[in-house]
Amino acid sequence: MTAPRPACKVFSPADSSVYFLDPGRLVGLVPPKELAAFLGPPTARDSFVVKAARADAVWYYDASGETDDGRLVGQDGLVAIRGCVALAQKTLGIYN
């Protein structure tokens, strides 16, 4: 899967369930076959899988960092992007 890195300075959230808005934190594209194998079939109309089907691409993001004392904080996950709109996100890890 190839998709250009979004040129947006910030993503617009499609709804209130999306709060990842920083294109600078995108790490890499998630191939559709790997996404389907990882998430399985959709379970609800508002599931990540259903929303991601309308996306230009699904990206892995890393919004984590370290505190001054070396603790990892933040989160990482998946975000479905269409243009400059973040359609859906799925948090994979939360660090605090």
C-alpha positions as CSV (number, residue, x, y, z in Angstrom):
1,M,0.0,0.0,0.0
2,T,1.3,3.4,-0.9
3,A,-0.1,6.7,0.1
4,P,1.6,10.1,0.3
5,R,2.1,11.5,3.8
6,P,-0.7,13.9,4.4
7,A,0.4,17.5,3.8
8,C,-2.0,18.8,6.6
9,K,-0.6,20.8,9.5
10,V,-3.3,19.3,11.7
11,F,-6.1,16.8,11.1
12,S,-9.8,17.7,11.6
13,P,-11.6,15.1,13.7
14,A,-14.6,13.4,12.0
15,D,-16.3,13.1,15.4
16,S,-15.7,13.4,19.1
17,S,-14.2,9.9,19.3
18,V,-11.1,11.0,17.4
19,Y,-8.5,13.1,19.2
20,F,-5.3,12.2,17.4
21,L,-4.7,15.3,15.3
22,D,-0.9,15.6,14.8
23,P,0.4,14.5,11.3
24,G,3.9,14.8,12.6
25,R,3.4,11.7,14.8
26,L,2.6,9.4,11.9
27,V,5.1,6.5,11.8
28,G,4.0,4.4,8.8
29,L,1.3,3.0,6.7
30,V,-0.7,-0.1,7.8
31,P,-1.2,-2.5,4.8
32,P,-4.9,-3.4,4.4
33,K,-4.3,-7.2,4.7
34,E,-2.4,-6.8,7.9
35,L,-5.1,-4.5,9.3
36,A,-7.9,-7.0,8.5
37,A,-5.9,-9.9,10.0
38,F,-5.3,-7.9,13.2
39,L,-8.7,-6.4,13.7
40,G,-11.0,-9.1,12.1
41,P,-14.4,-8.4,10.8
42,P,-16.5,-5.3,11.8
43,T,-18.5,-5.8,14.9
44,A,-20.6,-2.6,14.9
45,R,-21.6,0.2,12.5
46,D,-19.2,2.6,14.3
47,S,-16.3,0.2,14.6
48,F,-12.8,1.2,13.5
49,V,-12.9,-1.3,10.7
50,V,-16.1,0.2,9.2
51,K,-14.8,3.8,9.5
52,A,-11.4,2.8,8.2
53,A,-12.9,1.4,5.0
54,R,-13.7,5.0,3.9
55,A,-10.1,6.2,4.5
56,D,-7.4,7.0,2.0
57,A,-5.0,5.2,4.3
58,V,-4.6,3.8,7.8
59,W,-1.4,4.9,9.6
60,Y,0.4,3.8,12.8
61,Y,1.0,6.7,15.1
62,D,3.3,7.2,18.0
63,A,2.2,9.9,20.4
64,S,4.4,8.8,23.3
65,G,7.5,10.4,24.9
66,E,9.6,10.2,28.0
67,T,9.3,12.2,31.1
68,D,12.4,13.8,32.7
69,D,12.8,10.7,34.9
70,G,12.7,8.4,31.9
71,R,9.1,7.1,32.2
72,L,7.3,6.4,28.9
73,V,4.0,8.4,28.7
74,G,1.4,9.0,25.9
75,Q,0.0,6.4,23.5
76,D,0.3,4.8,20.2
77,G,-2.3,3.3,17.8
78,L,-3.9,3.4,14.4
79,V,-5.6,6.4,12.7
80,A,-7.7,6.2,9.5
81,I,-7.2,9.3,7.4
82,R,-9.1,10.7,4.4
83,G,-7.6,13.9,3.1
84,C,-7.0,16.0,6.2
85,V,-9.8,14.4,8.2
86,A,-9.1,11.7,10.9
87,L,-12.0,9.4,10.4
88,A,-11.3,7.0,13.3
89,Q,-8.6,6.0,15.7
90,K,-7.8,2.9,17.6
91,T,-5.5,3.2,20.6
92,L,-3.1,0.2,20.9
93,G,-1.1,1.2,23.9
94,I,-1.4,3.8,26.7
95,Y,1.7,4.6,28.7
96,N,1.6,6.6,32.0
